[in-house]
Amino acid sequence: MGKRFVSALLSIMISLLKFIVNMLTIGISFLTKKSLPLVDDLFDSKDERQEAIERSKYVVEHSPYDSPH
């Protein structure tokens, strides 16, 4: 009787886990079809060309290979 009870409990637990995984899968697929804001939409980003110019200026100003004046 003890083995049957444990077997029944394990069977119920496995079925419950399958149900939970299926519900999570459905929920995730439903959420991913929505138009969620991206990180780029949340923050103001500068123009890529302007960022490249600023990076190159920084590199030139902080270059360790400059010849001493």
C-alpha positions in Angstrom: 0.0 0.0 0.0 2.9 2.4 0.7 4.4 1.9 -2.7 1.1 2.6 -4.4 0.7 5.8 -2.4 4.2 7.0 -3.2 3.7 6.1 -6.8 0.4 8.0 -7.0 2.0 11.1 -5.3 4.9 11.1 -7.7 2.5 10.7 -10.7 0.5 13.7 -9.4 3.6 15.7 -8.9 4.9 15.0 -12.3 1.6 15.9 -13.9 1.6 19.1 -11.9 5.1 20.0 -13.0 4.1 19.3 -16.7 1.1 21.6 -16.3 3.2 24.4 -14.8 5.8 24.2 -17.5 3.2 24.2 -20.2 1.5 27.3 -18.6 4.8 29.1 -18.4 5.6 28.3 -22.0 2.2 29.6 -23.1 2.7 32.8 -21.0 6.2 33.4 -22.3 5.1 33.0 -25.9 2.2 35.3 -25.3 4.5 38.0 -23.7 7.1 37.8 -26.5 4.5 38.5 -29.2 3.8 41.9 -27.5 5.6 45.0 -28.6 7.7 45.7 -25.5 9.9 48.8 -25.3 13.5 48.1 -26.0 16.4 49.5 -24.0 17.2 51.9 -26.8 13.7 53.3 -26.6 14.1 54.0 -22.9 17.2 56.2 -23.1 18.1 59.1 -25.4 21.0 58.0 -27.5 23.2 60.3 -29.4 23.8 60.1 -33.1 26.3 57.3 -33.9 28.4 59.6 -35.9 28.6 62.1 -33.1 29.5 59.3 -30.6 32.3 58.1 -33.0 33.7 61.6 -33.2 33.7 62.0 -29.4 35.4 58.6 -29.0 38.2 59.5 -31.5 38.8 62.8 -29.7 39.1 61.0 -26.4 41.5 58.5 -27.9 43.7 61.3 -29.4 43.7 63.3 -26.1 44.5 60.3 -23.9 46.9 58.4 -26.2 50.0 57.1 -24.4 51.9 57.2 -27.6 52.1 60.9 -28.0 55.5 62.3 -28.5 56.7 64.7 -25.7 56.6 68.4 -26.6 
